[in-house]
Amino acid sequence: MDRELNLTNEKELAALGKALSSETRIRILHLLGNGPLCVNEIAELLEIPASSAALNIRVLEEAGLIRTELKPAARGSMKMCIPQEGKVILDFQRQSEEKKEEIISMPVGNYVDYKITPTCGMVNEEGYIDGEDEPRCFYDPKRTTAKLIWFSSGYLEYRFPNAVLQEEPARVLEFSAELCSEAPDYNLDYPSDITLWINGKEAGTWYCPSDFGGRRGKLNPDWWEDTKSQYGNLKTWRLDASGTYLDGERSAPFKIQDYCLAEGPYISVVIGIKEQADHVGGVNIFGSCFGDYPQDLVMKVKF
């Protein structure tokens, strides 16, 4: 997935410049060109302390040059470093005022339809919304305040406005969400195949290895129990003229025009688990006050 930057992208350019200003970080990128590696493997190959490797990896991740994911290991889990696919294109001549973008943040509790099975539930910053493990509770009016939702199988549907697409067709659509599997409490060895559908078309499935826990999510309120699901991975689906991608890897055979984003009165986004999935391990959907990322469900449309 290519990324275009120009002089209006000040923060991204600064992060990129910082990432590439170190020979060590350039060597890490070179190593990852041969395939994913864990932090300890990188430290060993470069003959540097693991703490130094972790610091450099964080800088590369902040610049969007790599991503990290936790994978189950013999004891607990390990952080795998994966290079982002595609090119970074720097254009110092052209400004991008003509390329507008629209960002829509959808609270995780603003679903319009659902079909789920226990274990299931939802919470906001103050506590549990209605009861646990009772799908009927998902009709509670207070659901719109939810900041974390979980269920074992089924789906939630969200509807995003598309009025802006009536004036100009979208060049790129990106959808991001913090997600993980759903086990009773948490379980680092609990895979789930989590699928995203956009306007009824399957945009790709993420194999999630875990219902992540073992450390507290960075944003979790104090009352949230340590034994519960704590955080997820931030996953990004991208639709453009060349195809559909999940974290830079092709995930579906459709191009952006195939989703007919402007034709209906809204854009339907469904998060769920297919009945025939190899791993029916549920899903946790994190909002802005839980997990590691201070965001709800985010749709970004570029023109």
Number of C-alpha atoms within 10 A of each C-alpha: 18 10 11 10 17 16 15 13 12 11 11 16 16 11 18 19 12 15 23 17 11 12 10 17 19 15 15 23 20 12 16 18 14 9 10 17 19 19 21 18 14 22 18 12 11 15 10 13 13 16 12 13 22 17 13 18 24 17 18 24 20 16 20 17 21 20 21 21 16 19 16 15 11 6 6 12 17 16 17 16 24 19 23 20 16 12 11 14 11 13 12 10 8 11 13 13 8 7 9 10 14 13 13 14 15 17 21 25 25 16 18 11 13 16 13 20 16 17 18 24 24 26 23 21 17 13 13 14 19 17 14 17 16 14 17 11 17 24 13 10 10 15 22 15 18 24 25 26 22 26 27 24 22 18 22 21 18 21 18 15 14 17 13 12 16 12 9 10 16 23 15 18 20 18 21 19 22 24 25 32 31 30 26 13 15 19 20 20 18 20 23 27 22 26 19 22 17 21 18 12 16 18 26 21 21 16 16 25 22 26 29 30 18 17 11 21 20 14 16 20 16 10 9 18 12 16 14 18 31 26 26 27 20 19 14 16 22 25 27 18 13 13 19 25 22 22 18 16 16 19 19 16 14 19 18 19 16 13 18 13 21 19 12 12 13 16 20 19 22 23 21 25 26 18 10 7 13 12 18 21 24 30 31 27 26 31 28 22 20 28 28 20 19 13 21 23 20 19 20 16 22 15 14
